[in-house]
Amino acid sequence: MSKSQSDVAMIARAASVTVGGLFRHQARYQPQRVALQDASGEYTYGELNERVNRLANWLTGLGLRRGDRVAVLSENRTEYLEAMLAAAKLGAIVAAQNWRLAAGELEHCIRLTEPRIMLASERHAPVLADVSHDVTTVVRFGQDYESALAGASTAEPPNASQGEDGLLILYTSGTTGLPKGALISHRAEIARGQTFYIDHEIEREDAFVAWAPLFHMVSTDLSLAALCRGSKVIVQDGYDPDALAAVVGRERIGWLVLMPGMIESFIEAMGRGGIQPSGVKSCGCMADLVPLHQIAEVTRLLDAPYVNSFGSTETGSGPATAGLIAPGTVAKNLSKVQSS
């Protein structure tokens, strides 16, 4: 094989990389490493891969095929990420539903993507009684879901996905009209997460805290990026300042997501608990919407720079999120820096 042929073959292999394949690799080579953690316990990569395989094989038994959609309506929980990874292995697409929407808006989002199967939590499933949809198979997380997994095989499903296949549908409204579905491919999702990790020098040993809703690109992108790299994802059921502060005190964190409007309560929680950070690489986002003195205070507290972000649902944290505001600094310029 000539050098040019070898280069073409290498490019083709790179283009075929998928989220399911990268996660499978991590589970194979470091099965004892912790993959997911929540308030009730944790799963290693080996344990998580078994559950993902069970889910993928059960979904296949229900007739789910490459390109089909699975809607998920749920608060943050480990099963949500299991669904994303199972779909990733099958070439199916998770349509992540926003439980904050009114019934009419939710109905629009479900009908827009025509899911074959829906997974819902006990908390949010009741709203479906007010939503007209054509989904015939709706399974609730909890006993029904666990029973389905218990009866399914742990064998690796055939790899049905390709790099350009759809992986996720995240919804975005902009400022007008009903939500639009942004279809994100495996290649795009890998690029979104890994670009952020590279720009901000996040390592495998750095955990990610998924407290922001998993229907939003922040938690989705960074959770999947972590699971593709062999890192730990700590799943939290929404924003609880004391719970988040406790994690910061005991875990080494890569990017600590802090949204405008929550920083003051987080600072107070850190002080209330007398908590010292175990190590944070970077924190925050959307600096334009945060008082500059508050950015200086939280970065001084965490001894970590603030991410001066500019992104979107369609593009991820890029195209201009490489810039950082140094700890303790009152920024005078919030110009953005292009992502890698």
VEXDREN-2710 file (C-alpha; in Angstrom, 1 decimal):
% VEXDREN-2710
k/r/px/py/pz
1/MET/0.0/0.0/0.0
2/SER/1.4/3.4/-1.0
3/LYS/1.7/6.3/1.4
4/SER/-1.2/8.1/-0.3
5/GLN/-3.4/5.0/0.0
6/SER/-2.4/4.6/3.6
7/ASP/-3.4/8.2/4.3
8/VAL/-6.7/7.7/2.6
9/ALA/-7.4/4.6/4.7
10/MET/-6.5/6.4/7.9
11/ILE/-8.8/9.2/7.1
12/ALA/-11.6/6.8/6.3
13/ARG/-11.1/5.0/9.7
14/ALA/-11.1/8.4/11.5
15/ALA/-14.3/9.3/9.8
16/SER/-16.0/6.1/10.9
17/VAL/-15.4/6.6/14.6
18/THR/-18.6/6.7/16.7
19/VAL/-19.6/7.5/20.2
20/GLY/-20.7/3.9/20.8
21/GLY/-17.3/2.6/19.5
22/LEU/-15.3/4.9/21.7
23/PHE/-17.3/4.0/24.8
24/ARG/-17.0/0.3/24.0
25/HIS/-13.2/0.8/23.8
26/GLN/-13.1/2.3/27.3
27/ALA/-15.3/-0.5/28.7
28/ARG/-13.0/-3.1/27.2
29/TYR/-9.7/-1.6/28.4
30/GLN/-10.6/-0.2/31.8
31/PRO/-13.7/-2.0/33.0
32/GLN/-13.0/-1.3/36.7
33/ARG/-12.8/2.4/36.3
34/VAL/-15.8/4.4/37.6
35/ALA/-18.0/5.7/34.7
36/LEU/-21.1/7.1/36.3
37/GLN/-21.9/8.2/39.9
38/ASP/-25.0/9.6/41.4
39/ALA/-26.5/9.9/44.9
40/SER/-27.4/6.2/45.1
41/GLY/-24.1/4.7/43.9
42/GLU/-21.9/4.2/40.9
43/TYR/-21.2/2.0/37.9
44/THR/-17.9/1.0/36.5
45/TYR/-17.3/1.1/32.8
46/GLY/-17.7/-2.7/32.7
47/GLU/-21.0/-2.6/34.6
48/LEU/-22.3/0.4/32.6
49/ASN/-21.4/-1.4/29.3
50/GLU/-23.4/-4.4/30.4
51/ARG/-26.5/-2.3/31.1
52/VAL/-26.1/-0.4/27.8
53/ASN/-25.8/-3.7/25.9
54/ARG/-29.0/-5.0/27.7
55/LEU/-30.8/-1.9/26.7
56/ALA/-29.6/-1.9/23.2
57/ASN/-30.6/-5.6/22.7
58/TRP/-34.0/-5.0/24.3
59/LEU/-34.6/-2.0/22.0
60/THR/-33.6/-4.2/19.0
61/GLY/-36.1/-6.8/20.1
62/LEU/-38.8/-4.1/20.0
63/GLY/-37.9/-3.4/16.4
64/LEU/-35.7/-0.3/16.8
65/ARG/-33.4/0.1/13.8
66/ARG/-30.7/2.4/12.6
67/GLY/-32.1/5.9/12.1
68/ASP/-35.1/5.4/14.4
69/ARG/-35.7/7.8/17.2
70/VAL/-36.0/7.2/20.9
71/ALA/-37.6/10.0/22.9
72/VAL/-36.4/10.6/26.5
73/LEU/-38.5/12.6/28.9
74/SER/-36.7/12.7/32.2
75/GLU/-34.8/14.5/34.9
76/ASN/-31.0/13.8/35.1
77/ARG/-30.4/10.2/36.0
78/THR/-27.9/7.5/34.9
79/GLU/-30.5/5.8/32.8
80/TYR/-30.6/8.9/30.5
81/LEU/-27.0/8.4/29.6
82/GLU/-27.6/4.6/29.2
83/ALA/-30.2/5.5/26.6
84/MET/-27.8/7.7/24.7
85/LEU/-25.1/5.1/24.7
86/ALA/-27.4/2.3/23.6
87/ALA/-28.7/4.4/20.8
88/ALA/-25.1/5.2/19.8
89/LYS/-24.3/1.5/19.4
90/LEU/-27.5/0.9/17.3
91/GLY/-27.3/3.9/15.0
92/ALA/-30.5/5.1/16.6
93/ILE/-31.1/8.7/17.7
94/VAL/-32.1/10.0/21.1
95/ALA/-34.6/13.0/21.0
96/ALA/-34.0/14.7/24.3
97/GLN/-37.3/16.2/25.4
98/ASN/-37.4/19.4/27.5
99/TRP/-39.7/18.8/30.5
100/ARG/-39.9/22.5/31.1
101/LEU/-42.1/23.0/28.0
102/ALA/-45.9/23.4/28.1
103/ALA/-47.9/20.4/26.9
104/GLY/-48.5/21.9/23.5
105/GLU/-44.8/22.6/22.9
106/LEU/-43.9/19.1/24.1
107/GLU/-46.4/17.6/21.7
108/HIS/-44.9/19.6/18.9
109/CYS/-41.4/18.3/19.8
110/ILE/-42.5/14.7/20.0
111/ARG/-44.4/14.8/16.7
112/LEU/-41.5/16.6/15.0
113/THR/-39.1/13.6/15.5
114/GLU/-41.7/10.7/15.2
115/PRO/-40.1/8.5/17.9
116/ARG/-40.8/4.7/17.8
117/ILE/-40.1/4.4/21.5
118/MET/-40.3/6.7/24.5
119/LEU/-38.4/6.4/27.8
120/ALA/-39.8/8.5/30.6
121/SER/-39.3/9.0/34.4
122/GLU/-42.0/8.7/36.9
123/ARG/-41.7/12.4/37.7
124/HIS/-42.4/13.6/34.1
125/ALA/-44.4/10.8/32.5
126/PRO/-47.8/12.1/33.8
127/VAL/-47.6/15.1/31.4
128/LEU/-47.9/12.7/28.5
129/ALA/-51.6/12.3/29.4
130/ASP/-52.1/15.9/28.1
131/VAL/-50.0/15.3/25.0
132/SER/-51.3/13.8/21.7
133/HIS/-48.7/11.5/20.2
134/ASP/-48.4/8.3/18.2
135/VAL/-45.7/6.5/20.3
136/THR/-47.0/3.1/21.1
137/THR/-44.2/1.9/23.4
138/VAL/-43.7/4.1/26.5
139/VAL/-41.5/2.7/29.2
140/ARG/-40.9/4.3/32.6
141/PHE/-37.6/4.3/34.3
142/GLY/-37.8/2.3/37.5
143/GLN/-39.3/-1.2/37.8
144/ASP/-40.5/-1.5/34.2
145/TYR/-37.1/-0.4/32.8
146/GLU/-35.1/-2.6/35.2
147/SER/-37.3/-5.6/34.3
148/ALA/-36.7/-5.0/30.6
149/LEU/-33.0/-4.9/31.1
150/ALA/-33.0/-8.0/33.4
151/GLY/-34.5/-10.1/30.6
152/ALA/-32.1/-8.9/27.8
153/SER/-28.7/-10.1/26.7
154/THR/-25.4/-8.5/27.8
155/ALA/-23.8/-9.4/24.4
156/GLU/-22.4/-6.6/22.4
157/PRO/-24.9/-5.6/19.7
158/PRO/-23.6/-5.5/16.1
159/ASN/-22.1/-2.1/15.4
160/ALA/-24.7/-0.5/13.2
161/SER/-23.7/3.2/13.5
162/GLN/-21.4/5.3/11.3
163/GLY/-19.7/8.6/11.9
164/GLU/-22.2/10.7/9.9
165/ASP/-25.3/9.0/11.5
166/GLY/-27.5/11.1/13.7
167/LEU/-26.9/10.6/17.4
168/LEU/-29.0/13.2/19.2
169/ILE/-31.8/15.7/18.6
170/LEU/-31.6/18.7/20.9
171/TYR/-34.2/21.4/20.7
172/THR/-33.6/25.1/20.2
173/SER/-36.1/27.9/19.9
174/GLY/-34.0/30.9/19.4
175/THR/-36.2/33.9/20.2
176/THR/-39.3/33.0/18.0
177/GLY/-41.6/30.2/17.2
178/LEU/-41.8/26.6/18.3
179/PRO/-38.7/24.6/19.1
180/LYS/-36.6/23.3/16.3
181/GLY/-34.7/20.0/16.4
182/ALA/-31.0/20.2/15.9
183/LEU/-29.7/16.8/14.6
184/ILE/-26.2/16.1/15.8
185/SER/-24.1/13.4/14.3
186/HIS/-21.6/11.1/16.0
187/ARG/-18.7/13.0/14.3
188/ALA/-20.1/16.3/15.4
189/GLU/-20.7/15.2/18.9
190/ILE/-17.2/13.8/19.2
191/ALA/-15.7/17.0/17.8
192/ARG/-17.8/19.2/20.1
193/GLY/-16.7/17.5/23.3
194/GLN/-13.2/16.8/22.5
195/THR/-12.5/20.3/21.2
196/PHE/-13.5/21.7/24.6
197/TYR/-11.4/19.1/26.4
198/ILE/-8.4/20.0/24.3
199/ASP/-8.8/23.8/24.6
200/HIS/-9.1/23.6/28.3
201/GLU/-6.6/20.9/29.0
202/ILE/-9.0/18.6/30.7
203/GLU/-7.6/15.1/31.5
204/ARG/-9.0/11.7/32.0
205/GLU/-8.7/12.0/35.7
206/ASP/-10.9/15.1/35.7
207/ALA/-14.6/14.4/36.4
208/PHE/-17.6/16.2/34.9
209/VAL/-20.6/17.1/37.0
210/ALA/-23.8/16.8/35.0
211/TRP/-26.3/18.9/37.0
212/ALA/-27.6/21.0/34.0
213/PRO/-30.5/19.2/32.2
214/LEU/-29.4/16.4/29.9
215/PHE/-31.8/17.8/27.3
216/HIS/-29.3/20.7/27.1
217/MET/-26.1/20.6/25.1
218/VAL/-23.8/21.5/28.0
219/SER/-24.4/18.3/30.0
220/THR/-24.9/16.1/27.0
221/ASP/-21.7/17.2/25.2
222/LEU/-19.4/17.0/28.2
223/SER/-21.0/13.8/29.6
224/LEU/-20.5/11.9/26.4
225/ALA/-17.1/13.4/25.9
226/ALA/-16.1/12.1/29.3
227/LEU/-17.5/8.6/28.7
228/CYS/-15.6/8.5/25.4
229/ARG/-12.3/9.4/27.2
230/GLY/-12.7/7.1/30.2
231/SER/-13.5/9.9/32.7
232/LYS/-16.1/9.9/35.5
233/VAL/-19.5/11.6/35.1
234/ILE/-21.3/12.6/38.3
235/VAL/-25.0/12.9/37.6
236/GLN/-27.0/15.3/39.8
237/ASP/-30.7/15.8/39.7
238/GLY/-30.7/19.5/38.9
239/TYR/-28.9/22.4/40.6
240/ASP/-28.5/22.0/44.4
241/PRO/-25.8/24.5/45.6
242/ASP/-24.9/22.4/48.6
243/ALA/-24.7/19.2/46.7
244/LEU/-22.6/20.8/44.0
245/ALA/-20.3/22.4/46.6
246/ALA/-19.8/19.0/48.3
247/VAL/-18.7/17.4/45.0
248/VAL/-16.2/20.3/44.4
249/GLY/-14.8/19.6/47.8
250/ARG/-14.1/15.9/47.2
251/GLU/-13.6/15.5/43.4
252/ARG/-11.1/16.7/40.9
253/ILE/-13.2/18.5/38.3
254/GLY/-12.4/19.5/34.7
255/TRP/-15.0/22.1/33.8
256/LEU/-17.4/23.1/36.6
257/VAL/-20.5/24.3/34.9
258/LEU/-21.8/27.5/36.6
259/MET/-24.6/29.4/34.9
260/PRO/-25.4/33.1/35.3
261/GLY/-27.8/33.5/38.2
262/MET/-26.5/30.6/40.3
263/ILE/-23.0/31.8/41.1
264/GLU/-24.0/33.8/44.2
265/SER/-25.8/30.8/45.8
266/PHE/-22.9/28.5/44.9
267/ILE/-20.4/30.9/46.6
268/GLU/-22.6/31.0/49.7
269/ALA/-22.8/27.2/49.8
270/MET/-19.0/26.8/49.6
271/GLY/-18.7/29.2/52.5
272/ARG/-21.5/27.7/54.5
273/GLY/-19.8/24.3/54.3
274/GLY/-16.3/25.6/54.8
275/ILE/-15.4/23.7/51.6
276/GLN/-12.0/23.9/50.0
277/PRO/-11.9/22.8/46.3
278/SER/-10.1/19.6/45.5
279/GLY/-9.1/21.0/42.1
280/VAL/-11.0/22.7/39.3
281/LYS/-9.5/23.3/35.8
282/SER/-12.0/25.9/34.7
283/CYS/-15.5/27.1/35.6
284/GLY/-18.5/29.1/34.4
285/CYS/-19.8/30.2/31.0
286/MET/-21.6/33.1/29.3
287/ALA/-19.4/35.7/31.0
288/ASP/-21.3/38.5/29.3
289/LEU/-24.3/37.8/31.5
290/VAL/-22.4/37.7/34.8
291/PRO/-21.4/40.7/37.0
292/LEU/-17.6/41.0/36.5
293/HIS/-17.0/41.3/40.3
294/GLN/-18.8/38.0/40.7
295/ILE/-16.6/36.3/38.1
296/ALA/-13.5/37.6/40.0
297/GLU/-14.9/36.3/43.3
298/VAL/-15.8/32.7/42.2
299/THR/-12.6/32.2/40.3
300/ARG/-10.6/33.4/43.3
301/LEU/-12.5/30.9/45.4
302/LEU/-12.0/28.0/43.1
303/ASP/-8.5/29.1/41.9
304/ALA/-9.7/28.4/38.4
305/PRO/-10.2/30.6/35.3
306/TYR/-13.7/31.5/34.0
307/VAL/-14.7/30.2/30.5
308/ASN/-15.6/33.2/28.3
309/SER/-17.9/31.1/26.1
310/PHE/-19.8/31.6/22.9
311/GLY/-21.6/28.7/21.4
312/SER/-25.0/27.3/20.5
313/THR/-27.1/24.2/20.5
314/GLU/-26.3/23.6/16.8
315/THR/-22.5/24.0/17.2
316/GLY/-21.8/23.1/20.8
317/SER/-19.6/25.2/23.0
318/GLY/-17.6/26.3/19.9
319/PRO/-17.0/28.2/17.8
320/ALA/-15.4/30.7/20.2
321/THR/-15.0/29.2/23.7
322/ALA/-11.2/29.0/24.1
323/GLY/-10.9/32.2/26.0
324/LEU/-10.3/32.3/29.8
325/ILE/-10.6/35.0/32.4
326/ALA/-7.8/34.6/35.0
327/PRO/-8.7/33.8/38.6
328/GLY/-9.5/36.9/40.7
329/THR/-9.5/39.2/37.6
330/VAL/-12.1/41.9/36.9
331/ALA/-12.1/41.5/33.1
332/LYS/-12.0/44.6/31.0
333/ASN/-12.5/42.9/27.7
334/LEU/-14.9/40.0/27.0
335/SER/-13.8/39.4/23.4
336/LYS/-14.0/35.8/22.4
337/VAL/-11.2/33.4/21.4
338/GLN/-11.8/30.9/18.6
339/SER/-12.1/27.3/19.6
340/SER/-9.6/24.8/18.1
END
